[in-house]
């Protein structure tokens, strides 16, 4: 919002040949202007090639492709088709729990107990419970240097001593970029 506040007027520059070429190209590309100077068309005779394309379009059409459909030829159910069907039943999100048998309990091994303890330490709820006392460390010059670096990196303090900016004139290149951004903008 504030980036436009201290911008000067800039110096007007006459349209350069490159700028004129880009403007002409934009007119040709524009979805609004491409029909403006549209003249009357010249009728062309219907050629055999055009008729062939029309027939192909009718066959491809999502409405007409089923019209002249004849009876199909049944194919035997092969072992491969059976295998695929069984796999689809196993993959199905509806059927994968059907006919679920009882599970086999596994003994609690030391490894499983170790993993459970690690999960408790990792837990975002339990990681501060039973927190012991810490060991104080002396403030060394290295620690002070790291603290100063953290203050410079901090997202809160990096704007505190911000100087004034230098306004730049609006050049034809900047205007071109702005126009392109407006065209690209989804708004």
Secondary structure by P-SEA (a helix, b strand, c coil): ccccccccccccccccaaaaaaaaaaaaaccccccccccbbbbbcccaaaaaaaaaaaaaccccccccccbbbbbcccaaaaaaaaaaaaaccccccccccbbbbbcccaaaaaaaaaaaaaccccccccccbbbbbcccaaaaaaaaaaaaaccccccccccbbbbbcccaaaaaaaaaaaaaccc
